[in-house]
Amino acid sequence: MKAFHAVIGGEVQGIGFRYSAVREARALGLAGWVRNLAEGDVEVWAEGSAAELEEFSEWLKTGPDGAWVRDFELTWESPSGKYASFNIAFEAR
């Protein structure tokens, strides 16, 4: 198990980025969350196998149709193991 924290900037809010990220992450069997940040970015915490995390991080670099990813910052972390699935977070983590 591995984990990453990512912040995605650009035109990433108001176009279904979070819902598409949930669909992609769940299809890959990942756990964690995605949320909008007040400054217009999207934040992601994802946990799972290295191969699936790599695939998800590649998807995040472009996002769904309508997204324009300008900035992408990813940091590899130790998994927390506290998430059973991947969901949208509506509060600070």
N, C-alpha and C positions, 0 to 999 in steps of 0.2 A: 504494500500500500504506500502511496505517495499522496502529496497534496500540493496545490498551488493557490496563490492569491493573485488576482489580476485586476487591473483597472484599465478600462477601455474608454478612450475619448474620441470625440468626433460627433457626427450626427448619429447618435445611438439611443436617444430617447424619443418616444412618441411614434416609433415605427415597429413595435412588437419585438424588440431585441430580447427583453427578459423572457417572454413567453417562448420564443424560438430557442433561447439558450436552455430553458427547462426541457423542452422536447429533445434537443440534441443530447444533453447530459443524461437524461433518463434512458434514451436509446443506447447509450454507451455504458449504462450501468453505474454511473457516477453518483456520488452523494455530495451535498453541500447546498449552496444558495447563490442567488443573483439578486442584486438590488440596484435601484437608481440612486445616484448621489445628487445632492442639492446643486452642485456646480455643473451638472449636465453629463457627467460620466456614468458608466455602469461598472459596478464592482462585483467580482466573482470569487467565491471560495469553492474549490472542487477537490474531492478525494476519490481515489480509486487506483486502478492499476496504471503503471507508467504508460503503456501503449494507448490506453483509452484517454488518459489525460493529455497526451501529446496530440491525439486526434482532435480532442475538444479545443485545445489551445489554438490549433490551426484554424478551426472553424471560427473561434472568437476574433481572429485577426481580420475577418471579412464580415462576419455576422450575417443576418438575414437580408433578403432583398430590401432595398431602401436604406440600408445602413451605409454610412461612410466612416470607416474606422481610420482615424488620423493618428492616434496614439495608442500604444499597447505596451503595458508594463506588466511583467509576470515575475513572481518570486516563488521559488520552490520552498515548501514548508514541510514540517512534520504533520502527518494526519492526526486529527483530534479523535476520530472514531465516534463522534457524538451525533452524526447525521445518518439517518436511515434511508433517506431519499434526497432528491434534488428539488428545491422549491424556490419560490420568490420570497425574499425577505422584505418586510415592510417596515422594520424597525432596525435601529443600529445593533450590530452584533458585537 
